[in-house]
Amino acid sequence: MARASVFPASTAVSGPVRTCIGCRERVAKSELLRVTAGSDADGRPAVVPDPAATRPGRGAHLHPTIACYDLAVRRRAFGRALRVTVPGLDSAPVALYLASLAGSTDRPSDQELEQ
């Protein structure tokens, strides 16, 4: 007897699949931003973005949007996903990174400026 797949064929994704800690949607790893536990500029424990996915240690994945970031903060998902028990884990570095991404898409391209 053939076993039915848990996911419909239309949602099949090639490559690794990860779950966004904000919205809990399962998508291709390449669509998500990896974050890890690290430290901020002052040396305090913080969640830091890892866009190249090369930092050592446990990572969590998040859609690179402010909406998913806000959901993750509201759900207190960063500490739980990264298995960090430090109180006051700062997620501001991720917010700054996402804001810089959002700002870069609003900025006109060089071609638009020349016209």
KOLMI-460789 format. One line per 5 residues: for each residue x, y, z of N, C-alpha, C. Coordinates in steps of 0.1 Angstrom, whole numbers, plus 5000, padded with zeros to 4 digits. Example, Ala and Ser with C-alpha at 12.3 -4.5 7.8 and 13.67 -1.06 7.14 Angstrom:
BEGIN
5132:4943:5078:5123:4955:5078:5132:4967:5078 | 5128:4978:5071:5137:4989:5071:5129:5000:5079
//
This chain:
BEGIN
5008:4988:5000:5000:5000:5000:5009:5012:5000 | 5006:5022:4991:5014:5034:4990:5010:5043:5001 | 5020:5050:5006:5018:5059:5017:5015:5073:5012 | 5005:5080:5017:5002:5093:5012:5012:5103:5019 | 5015:5113:5011:5024:5124:5016:5017:5133:5025
5024:5138:5035:5018:5147:5045:5015:5160:5038 | 5024:5164:5028:5022:5177:5022:5017:5175:5007 | 5007:5182:5003:5003:5181:4989:5014:5183:4979 | 5013:5177:4967:5024:5179:4957:5026:5193:4953 | 5015:5201:4954:5017:5215:4949:5026:5223:4958
5028:5219:4971:5036:5226:4980:5050:5221:4981 | 5053:5211:4973:5066:5204:4974:5077:5215:4970 | 5087:5215:4978:5098:5225:4976:5111:5217:4974 | 5119:5221:4964:5131:5214:4962:5142:5220:4972 | 5150:5211:4977:5160:5216:4987:5155:5216:5001
5163:5221:5010:5159:5220:5025:5147:5229:5028 | 5139:5225:5037:5127:5233:5041:5129:5236:5056 | 5126:5248:5059:5127:5253:5073:5113:5260:5077 | 5111:5262:5090:5099:5268:5095:5103:5282:5100 | 5095:5292:5096:5097:5306:5101:5093:5306:5115
5101:5312:5124:5097:5312:5138:5087:5323:5141 | 5084:5332:5131:5074:5342:5133:5060:5337:5129 | 5058:5334:5116:5045:5330:5112:5043:5314:5112 | 5054:5307:5114:5053:5292:5115:5051:5286:5101 | 5053:5293:5090:5051:5287:5077:5063:5280:5073
5061:5268:5066:5073:5260:5061:5075:5264:5047 | 5088:5269:5045:5092:5273:5031:5106:5268:5029 | 5111:5271:5016:5125:5267:5013:5134:5276:5022 | 5145:5269:5026:5155:5276:5034:5160:5289:5028 | 5161:5289:5014:5167:5300:5007:5158:5313:5008
5145:5311:5012:5136:5322:5013:5137:5329:5027 | 5144:5323:5037:5144:5327:5050:5157:5333:5054 | 5157:5341:5065:5169:5347:5071:5173:5339:5083 | 5185:5334:5083:5190:5327:5095:5195:5336:5106 | 5191:5334:5118:5196:5342:5129:5202:5333:5139
5212:5338:5147:5219:5330:5157:5220:5338:5170 | 5224:5332:5181:5226:5339:5193:5241:5344:5192 | 5243:5356:5196:5256:5362:5196:5256:5374:5206 | 5263:5384:5203:5263:5396:5211:5262:5409:5203 | 5257:5419:5210:5256:5432:5203:5269:5440:5204
5269:5452:5199:5281:5460:5199:5287:5462:5213 | 5278:5462:5224:5283:5464:5237:5286:5451:5244 | 5285:5440:5237:5289:5427:5243:5277:5420:5251 | 5265:5425:5250:5254:5419:5257:5248:5408:5248 | 5242:5398:5253:5236:5387:5245:5225:5393:5236
5226:5388:5223:5216:5393:5214:5214:5383:5203 | 5203:5385:5196:5200:5377:5184:5206:5385:5172 | 5215:5378:5164:5221:5385:5153:5218:5378:5140 | 5216:5386:5129:5213:5381:5116:5225:5373:5111 | 5223:5363:5103:5233:5355:5097:5229:5353:5082
5229:5363:5074:5224:5361:5060:5232:5351:5052 | 5245:5350:5055:5253:5340:5047:5252:5326:5053 | 5245:5325:5064:5243:5312:5071:5256:5304:5073 | 5266:5312:5079:5279:5306:5081:5283:5306:5096 | 5276:5313:5104:5280:5314:5118:5278:5301:5125
5287:5297:5134:5286:5285:5141:5275:5285:5151 | 5270:5274:5155:5260:5273:5165:5246:5271:5160 | 5237:5270:5169:5223:5268:5166:5217:5280:5159 | 5209:5278:5149:5203:5289:5142:5188:5287:5142 | 5181:5298:5139:5166:5298:5137:5164:5305:5124
5152:5303:5118:5150:5309:5105:5137:5318:5106 | 5137:5329:5098:5127:5339:5099:5125:5345:5085 | 5113:5348:5081:5111:5355:5068:5117:5369:5070 | 5124:5374:5060:5130:5387:5062:5120:5399:5061 | 5110:5398:5069:5100:5409:5069:5098:5414:5083
5094:5426:5085:5091:5432:5098:5079:5425:5104 | 5069:5420:5096:5057:5414:5102:5061:5401:5109 | 5069:5392:5102:5073:5380:5109:5082:5383:5121 | 5091:5393:5120:5099:5396:5131:5090:5400:5143 | 5080:5409:5141:5071:5413:5152:5064:5401:5158
5060:5391:5149:5053:5379:5155:5063:5371:5163 | 5075:5370:5159:5085:5362:5166:5088:5369:5180 | 5089:5382:5180:5091:5390:5193:5079:5388:5202 | 5067:5389:5196:5055:5388:5205:5053:5374:5210 | 5057:5364:5203:5056:5350:5207:5068:5346:5216
5078:5354:5217:5090:5351:5224:5097:5339:5218 | 5098:5339:5205:5102:5327:5198:5118:5326:5197 | 5124:5338:5197:5139:5338:5195:5146:5329:5206 | 5144:5332:5218:5150:5324:5229:5147:5310:5229 | 5135:5307:5226:5130:5293:5226:5136:5285:5214
5136:5291:5202:5142:5285:5190:5157:5283:5191 | 5164:5293:5197:5178:5292:5198:5183:5285:5211 | 5173:5281:5219:5176:5274:5232:5185:5283:5240 | 5182:5295:5242:5190:5304:5250:5181:5308:5262 | 5187:5307:5274:5179:5310:5286:5183:5323:5292
5191:5331:5286:5196:5343:5291:5184:5353:5291 | 5181:5359:5303:5170:5369:5303:5174:5381:5295 | 5164:5387:5289:5166:5400:5282:5174:5398:5269 | 5172:5387:5262:5179:5385:5249:5174:5396:5239 | 5184:5404:5235:5180:5416:5226:5179:5411:5211
5168:5415:5205:5167:5411:5191:5168:5424:5182 | 5172:5435:5188:5173:5447:5180:5183:5446:5168 | 5194:5439:5168:5202:5437:5156:5195:5432:5144 | 5185:5423:5147:5177:5417:5136:5168:5428:5130 | 5162:5435:5139:5153:5446:5135:5160:5456:5127
5172:5460:5131:5180:5469:5123:5184:5464:5109 | 5187:5451:5109:5191:5445:5096:5178:5445:5087 | 5167:5441:5092:5155:5441:5084:5151:5455:5079 | 5153:5465:5088:5150:5478:5084:5159:5483:5073 | 5172:5479:5073:5181:5482:5062:5177:5475:5049
5172:5463:5050:5167:5456:5038:5155:5464:5032 | 5146:5468:5041:5134:5475:5036:5137:5488:5030 | 5147:5495:5036:5151:5508:5031:5158:5507:5018 | 5165:5496:5015:5172:5494:5003:5163:5492:4991 | 5151:5486:4994:5141:5484:4983:5133:5497:4980
5133:5506:4989:5126:5519:4986:5134:5529:4979 | 5147:5527:4980:5157:5536:4974:5157:5534:4959 | 5156:5545:4951:5156:5544:4936:5169:5539:4931 | 5169:5532:4921:5181:5526:4915:5189:5537:4907 | 5201:5535:4904:5209:5544:4897:5203:5548:4883
5197:5538:4877:5191:5540:4864:5179:5550:4865 | 5171:5548:4876:5160:5557:4878:5164:5571:4881 | 5176:5573:4888:5181:5586:4891:5186:5593:4878 | 5191:5586:4869:5197:5592:4856:5186:5597:4847 | 5174:5591:4848:5163:5595:4839:5157:5608:4843
//
